[in-house]
Each structure stands twice: as structure tokens, then as C-alpha cells.
Amino acid sequence: MKTALRNASLLVLTLLACVPAQPDPTTLVDLRVLGMSFEPPEIMIPCDARLLLGLASAGADGGTITLDPALQAQLAAFASKPLQFTTLIADPAGKGRQLAYDALACAKTSDRACDNPGEFVSLKTGQTSAGELAMQVTPGAQFLASGDPLLLDVVVDDTFKGLGGIRLPVVLDLQALDKTEHIYAQKLMVYSCRFFPSQKVNVTPVLPGMTWNGEDWPEGEVKQASGTTAVPMLPVDFSMLEEDYVVPSIMLTPVALHEAWKINWLTTMGVMSSYETGGTDFSGGVGAHTNSWKPDPTATTEQDVTFTFVVRDGRGGESWLTRTAHWKP
């Protein structure tokens, strides 16, 4: 018995030894979508509880819309507003190759690839390369092959029937033309009801700047680095930009909240000490945005290093900054 256990342990260790080390999540080495943004990040519809109750009953009776015609028109008018959809694509090993993309809108947030038969629509297709891909889309105005409004199916699938906002999933399907890499990235577009005058439309969070080793790091300035010494990085203070906002409770009473932005830190060489900073924990404490970059100790080639800082407000708002440094061994 002991011999069998020992052999099994050796087999597990052998298998583990064969698994290649995974790159640090802060290091960009392959095809990846770094950020996805809608502008505006939220469409707020002036309405009352009748709208959501009508939507919920529409799903309950098999999809037949039972909304008051005036409310129907109001929902359609706001949902039809065009949105600027921007994604940030990294492809460091691609050397400028072309990528095929398909922007899709689907009915279920669990459909990560947006390919459930009959439950998605294509918004736009084409080819692109690494960098920003921007397009104008109207996901809230789409209809499924069944003839049902996509937005209605999203509400029907939602546990709270849109009370906390109707979150419509949009997926970017991205594939190398030679089909060697194929990835998906999902972004939720928020359509919400203004039940109270105190509810304000979300504003996209924007980092006011970044610092390098305690010094200001303006856009376009290339910082110099050498060796393996870690470099501290901090965002310029943005606490005054984090918004107070109001959401409805399950009893349709106002609940006051405050944003706590999160930042994702990414680099094309070396590693960051943290992948994500900020946000709140279970006790309500707010995380600090302290971070640092450590160059790759095995690197021997002088090179430019690109840093990307993606900020999210936790309400659907998202944007990013990029900065460059030049590193020597």
C-alpha cells in the first residue's frame, strides 16, 4: 500500500513538473483584451416601477410585451441611443498581425462566448490589429431571430428583473487570421431606471495621471530605467473624482453609495507587484493604490516598455492610460 501511494505521489509530482510556469498576470505576452469601455457607461431612463413590472410580466407570459405603449416608446427611444464602444487589445507577439473580430450582444451574462443559439446578435464585424478598436453600436435596440427584443430577454434572465439595472452583455470575439489564437472578452452595458431625482447618470472614471518613482509622469514623456531596481508607481490622487451615487433597494427606496475605483496594472516587460489595487473589502475598507514595477532579471536587450493602467468604477465605467519607459540592462 505504501509503495502504491509513493508511486502515485511521484506520478503527481512528475505531472506537475511537466506543467509550464504561467506568466504573471501583470505581464503581457499573448493576445489579450485589456479594457472595454462604453461611452456613456450608462443609459438612465426616466421611469417608475411600472416599467420593470411590465417587463417582468412580459417574460412571464411567454415574451408578449404587455407594457403601456407610452412606456414602450420611452424604453425604445432610450435603448436606441448609439454608444461608442472601445476596446484595448494587446498582441505583443503578433508583430502587427491582422485579427478578425465580431462584436456580439447576447441575452445571458453566463454566455461568455455569446454563442447560445438564438440568443445573440452580431453588432459589427471586421479586421483590426493591436491597439484601440472603436465602433458605434446600439445593443439595446437589437432583436433576436425569434423577434423578441434582446433587452427584454436580458431582463427576463435577470434575478431582480432589472431593478438594479439592466446589464446587457456585449462580447468581443477576437481571432488571429491563422486561427492560432482565439479569445473572448465580455462587457456589460447598463440601462437603468431613474426612480428618484437623486439618481445621476454614471460618468466614466478617468485617471488624472500617473507618477514614476515619485515624479510626475505626463503623457508622452519616456522615463529611463536600468538594471533590476524596482520602480514605485502611484496614480495622481483621484479621490475627489470618485462619485457618490444612489441605487434603488428591493423596496424601491434610495440607497446612497460611494465609488471606490480599482486599477489593473499591466506591463510588456517585467512584473508589477500587484495586478489590481483599490476597491473595498467585506468590512468596507478601501484598498490603497500602492504599486511598483520590477524589470525582468533575465532580460538582456535594451527596449521600450509600455505600461497600461485600466481604471474601473464598479458601475460599468472604465478607461485607461498608457505610459512608456526605456529600459537598459
C-alpha positions as CSV (number, residue, x, y, z in Angstrom):
1,M,0.0,0.0,0.0
2,K,2.8,2.4,0.9
3,T,4.6,1.6,-2.3
4,A,1.4,2.4,-4.3
5,L,0.9,5.7,-2.5
6,R,4.6,6.6,-3.1
7,N,4.3,5.8,-6.8
8,A,1.1,7.8,-7.0
9,S,2.8,10.8,-5.3
10,L,5.8,10.5,-7.7
11,L,3.4,10.5,-10.7
12,V,1.6,13.6,-9.4
13,L,4.9,15.4,-8.9
14,T,6.1,14.3,-12.4
15,L,2.9,15.7,-13.9
16,L,3.2,19.0,-12.0
17,A,6.8,19.3,-13.2
18,C,5.6,19.0,-16.8
19,V,3.2,21.9,-16.4
20,P,4.9,25.1,-17.8
21,A,5.1,28.1,-15.5
22,Q,2.3,30.5,-16.2
23,P,3.2,34.1,-16.9
24,D,2.5,36.7,-14.2
25,P,-1.0,38.3,-14.9
26,T,0.6,41.7,-15.0
27,T,2.9,40.8,-17.9
28,L,1.6,41.0,-21.4
29,V,2.9,38.1,-23.5
30,D,0.0,37.0,-25.7
31,L,-3.3,38.2,-27.3
32,R,-5.4,39.9,-24.6
33,V,-8.2,42.4,-24.3
34,L,-7.0,44.8,-21.6
35,G,-10.1,47.1,-21.4
36,M,-13.6,47.6,-22.7
37,S,-15.5,50.9,-22.5
38,F,-18.9,52.2,-23.4
39,E,-19.5,56.0,-23.7
40,P,-21.7,56.8,-22.0
41,P,-21.2,54.0,-19.5
42,E,-24.9,54.1,-18.5
43,I,-28.2,54.9,-20.1
44,M,-30.7,56.1,-17.5
45,I,-34.4,56.0,-18.4
46,P,-36.8,58.3,-16.5
47,C,-39.4,55.8,-15.4
48,D,-41.2,54.3,-12.5
49,A,-41.8,50.8,-11.2
50,R,-44.4,50.1,-13.9
51,L,-41.7,49.7,-16.5
52,L,-39.9,46.9,-14.7
53,L,-43.1,45.3,-13.5
54,G,-44.3,45.3,-17.1
55,L,-41.0,43.9,-18.4
56,A,-41.2,41.1,-15.7
57,S,-44.8,40.2,-16.7
58,A,-43.8,40.2,-20.3
59,G,-41.4,37.5,-19.7
60,A,-43.8,35.6,-17.5
61,D,-46.4,35.3,-20.2
62,G,-44.1,33.9,-22.9
63,G,-42.5,37.0,-24.1
64,T,-45.5,39.0,-25.2
65,I,-44.8,42.7,-24.3
66,T,-47.6,44.0,-22.0
67,L,-46.1,47.4,-21.4
68,D,-48.1,50.6,-21.7
69,P,-47.5,51.9,-25.2
70,A,-46.1,55.2,-23.9
71,L,-43.6,53.3,-21.7
72,Q,-42.7,51.0,-24.6
73,A,-41.9,54.0,-26.7
74,Q,-39.9,55.6,-23.9
75,L,-37.8,52.4,-23.4
76,A,-37.2,52.0,-27.1
77,A,-36.1,55.7,-27.5
78,F,-33.5,55.5,-24.8
79,A,-32.3,51.9,-25.7
80,S,-31.8,53.1,-29.3
81,K,-29.2,55.7,-28.4
82,P,-25.9,54.9,-30.1
83,L,-22.9,54.1,-27.9
84,Q,-19.2,54.4,-28.5
85,F,-17.7,51.0,-27.8
86,T,-13.9,51.0,-27.4
87,T,-11.7,48.1,-26.6
88,L,-7.9,48.0,-25.9
89,I,-6.2,45.0,-27.5
90,A,-2.7,43.8,-26.7
91,D,-0.9,41.4,-29.0
92,P,2.8,41.7,-28.2
93,A,3.9,38.6,-30.1
94,G,1.7,39.3,-33.1
95,K,4.1,41.9,-34.7
96,G,1.2,43.9,-36.1
97,R,-0.8,41.0,-37.5
98,Q,-4.4,41.3,-38.5
99,L,-7.1,40.0,-36.2
100,A,-10.7,39.1,-37.2
101,Y,-13.3,40.5,-34.8
102,D,-17.0,40.1,-34.2
103,A,-18.8,42.4,-31.6
104,L,-21.8,40.4,-30.3
105,A,-24.7,41.2,-28.0
106,C,-26.4,38.4,-26.1
107,A,-29.2,37.7,-23.7
108,K,-27.4,36.0,-20.8
109,T,-24.4,37.1,-18.8
110,S,-23.4,33.5,-18.4
111,D,-22.9,33.1,-22.1
112,R,-19.3,34.2,-22.1
113,A,-18.7,33.4,-25.8
114,C,-22.1,34.9,-26.8
115,D,-22.9,31.8,-28.9
116,N,-26.0,30.3,-27.4
117,P,-28.2,29.5,-30.5
118,G,-31.0,32.1,-31.0
119,E,-29.8,34.2,-28.0
120,F,-27.3,36.6,-29.6
121,V,-26.9,39.1,-32.5
122,S,-23.8,40.4,-34.3
123,L,-23.3,44.1,-34.0
124,K,-20.3,44.6,-36.2
125,T,-17.5,42.5,-37.8
126,G,-14.2,43.3,-39.4
127,Q,-10.5,43.2,-39.0
128,T,-8.2,45.1,-36.7
129,S,-4.8,44.9,-35.1
130,A,-3.4,45.6,-31.6
131,G,-4.3,48.9,-30.1
132,E,-7.7,50.6,-29.6
133,L,-10.7,49.4,-31.6
134,A,-13.6,51.8,-31.6
135,M,-17.0,51.5,-33.1
136,Q,-20.5,52.8,-32.7
137,V,-23.2,50.3,-31.6
138,T,-26.8,50.1,-30.4
139,P,-27.0,46.9,-28.5
140,G,-30.2,47.9,-26.7
141,A,-32.1,48.3,-29.9
142,Q,-31.5,44.7,-31.2
143,F,-34.0,42.0,-31.9
144,L,-33.3,38.2,-31.7
145,A,-34.1,35.8,-34.5
146,S,-37.4,35.0,-32.7
147,G,-38.5,38.6,-33.0
148,D,-38.1,39.2,-29.2
149,P,-36.4,42.4,-28.2
150,L,-32.9,41.5,-26.9
151,L,-33.3,43.9,-23.9
152,L,-36.4,42.1,-22.8
153,D,-34.7,38.7,-22.8
154,V,-31.9,40.2,-20.7
155,V,-34.4,41.4,-18.1
156,V,-36.3,38.1,-18.1
157,D,-33.0,36.3,-17.3
158,D,-32.1,38.7,-14.5
159,T,-32.9,37.6,-11.0
160,F,-34.1,41.0,-10.0
161,K,-35.8,41.8,-13.3
162,G,-33.7,44.9,-13.9
163,L,-34.3,46.5,-10.6
164,G,-30.5,47.1,-10.1
165,G,-30.0,48.0,-13.7
166,I,-30.5,46.0,-17.0
167,R,-27.0,44.7,-17.8
168,L,-26.8,43.7,-21.4
169,P,-23.7,41.6,-22.2
170,V,-21.6,42.6,-25.2
171,V,-18.8,40.2,-26.2
172,L,-15.7,40.8,-28.4
173,D,-14.9,37.6,-30.3
174,L,-11.2,38.1,-31.4
175,Q,-9.3,35.6,-33.6
176,A,-5.9,35.6,-35.4
177,L,-6.4,35.1,-39.1
178,D,-4.3,32.0,-39.0
179,K,-6.6,30.7,-36.2
180,T,-3.7,30.1,-33.8
181,E,-5.3,32.3,-31.1
182,H,-9.0,32.8,-30.3
183,I,-10.2,34.8,-27.3
184,Y,-13.5,36.3,-26.0
185,A,-14.0,39.3,-23.7
186,Q,-17.3,40.4,-22.2
187,K,-18.5,43.9,-21.2
188,L,-21.9,44.7,-19.6
189,M,-23.7,47.8,-20.8
190,V,-26.0,49.2,-18.1
191,Y,-29.5,50.5,-18.8
192,S,-31.2,51.7,-15.6
193,C,-34.4,53.4,-14.4
194,R,-34.3,56.7,-12.6
195,F,-36.8,56.2,-9.8
196,F,-35.5,59.2,-7.7
197,P,-34.3,62.7,-8.6
198,S,-31.1,61.9,-6.6
199,Q,-30.1,59.3,-9.2
200,K,-27.5,60.6,-11.6
201,V,-26.1,59.0,-14.7
202,N,-22.7,57.4,-14.2
203,V,-19.7,59.3,-15.5
204,T,-16.7,57.4,-17.0
205,P,-13.8,57.3,-14.5
206,V,-10.6,58.9,-15.8
207,L,-7.3,58.7,-14.0
208,P,-5.8,62.3,-13.8
209,G,-2.3,61.0,-14.2
210,M,0.5,58.7,-13.0
211,T,3.8,59.0,-11.1
212,W,7.1,57.3,-11.7
213,N,9.4,57.0,-8.6
214,G,7.6,59.9,-7.0
215,E,7.8,62.2,-10.1
216,D,5.0,63.3,-12.4
217,W,4.8,61.1,-15.5
218,P,2.9,63.2,-18.1
219,E,1.6,61.6,-21.3
220,G,4.3,61.4,-24.0
221,E,7.3,61.5,-21.6
222,V,9.5,58.5,-21.7
223,K,11.1,57.6,-18.4
224,Q,14.5,56.0,-18.2
225,A,15.3,52.8,-16.2
226,S,18.2,50.4,-15.9
227,G,19.1,47.2,-14.1
228,T,16.7,45.3,-11.8
229,T,15.8,48.0,-9.3
230,A,12.1,48.2,-8.6
231,V,10.4,51.5,-9.5
232,P,7.5,52.7,-7.3
233,M,4.3,53.9,-9.2
234,L,1.3,55.7,-7.9
235,P,-1.7,57.3,-9.6
236,V,-2.2,61.0,-9.2
237,D,-4.8,61.4,-6.4
238,F,-8.3,61.0,-7.8
239,S,-10.3,60.7,-4.6
240,M,-12.3,63.8,-5.4
241,L,-13.4,62.2,-8.7
242,E,-15.0,59.1,-7.1
243,E,-18.7,59.7,-7.2
244,D,-21.5,59.5,-4.7
245,Y,-24.4,57.7,-6.3
246,V,-27.9,56.3,-5.5
247,V,-29.4,53.0,-6.3
248,P,-32.9,51.6,-5.5
249,S,-33.3,49.0,-2.8
250,I,-35.6,45.9,-3.2
251,M,-38.3,48.1,-1.5
252,L,-37.7,50.9,-4.1
253,T,-36.2,53.2,-1.5
254,P,-33.0,55.1,-2.3
255,V,-29.6,53.7,-1.1
256,A,-26.6,56.0,-1.0
257,L,-23.2,54.6,-2.0
258,H,-19.8,55.9,-2.9
259,E,-17.4,54.7,-5.6
260,A,-14.1,53.0,-4.8
261,W,-12.2,52.7,-8.1
262,K,-10.0,49.8,-8.9
263,I,-6.9,49.8,-11.1
264,N,-5.4,47.0,-13.1
265,W,-1.6,47.4,-13.7
266,L,0.0,45.8,-16.8
267,T,3.4,45.9,-18.4
268,T,5.1,44.5,-21.5
269,M,8.3,43.5,-19.6
270,G,8.9,42.5,-16.0
271,V,6.1,42.4,-13.5
272,M,4.1,44.7,-11.3
273,S,3.9,44.0,-7.6
274,S,0.1,43.9,-7.8
275,Y,-2.3,43.1,-10.6
276,E,-5.2,45.0,-9.1
277,T,-5.4,47.8,-6.4
278,G,-8.2,49.7,-4.8
279,G,-11.8,48.7,-4.3
280,T,-13.4,47.8,-1.0
281,D,-13.2,44.7,1.1
282,F,-16.0,42.9,3.0
283,S,-15.6,45.2,6.0
284,G,-15.9,48.4,3.9
285,G,-12.2,49.2,4.0
286,V,-10.7,50.9,0.9
287,G,-7.6,49.4,-0.7
288,A,-4.5,51.6,-1.3
289,H,-3.2,52.0,-4.9
290,T,0.5,51.4,-4.0
291,N,2.4,49.5,-6.7
292,S,5.8,49.1,-8.2
293,W,7.4,47.7,-11.3
294,K,10.3,45.2,-11.3
295,P,12.2,44.7,-14.6
296,D,12.8,41.2,-15.8
297,P,16.1,40.0,-14.3
298,T,16.7,37.7,-17.3
299,A,16.3,40.5,-19.9
300,T,19.4,41.5,-21.8
301,T,18.1,43.6,-24.6
302,E,17.6,47.4,-24.3
303,Q,13.9,48.1,-25.0
304,D,10.9,50.3,-24.6
305,V,8.4,49.1,-22.1
306,T,4.7,50.0,-22.3
307,F,2.6,50.3,-19.2
308,T,-1.2,50.2,-19.2
309,F,-3.4,51.3,-16.3
310,V,-7.0,50.3,-16.5
311,V,-9.4,52.0,-14.1
312,R,-12.9,50.7,-13.2
313,D,-15.5,52.4,-11.0
314,G,-17.5,49.2,-10.3
315,R,-20.6,50.6,-12.0
316,G,-19.7,49.8,-15.6
317,G,-17.4,52.9,-16.2
318,E,-13.9,52.1,-17.5
319,S,-11.0,53.8,-19.1
320,W,-7.2,53.5,-19.3
321,L,-3.9,55.3,-19.5
322,T,-0.7,54.2,-21.2
323,R,2.8,55.3,-20.4
324,T,6.3,54.4,-21.8
325,A,9.7,53.9,-20.3
326,H,13.0,53.0,-21.9
327,W,15.0,50.2,-20.1
328,K,18.7,49.3,-20.4
329,P,20.4,46.3,-18.8
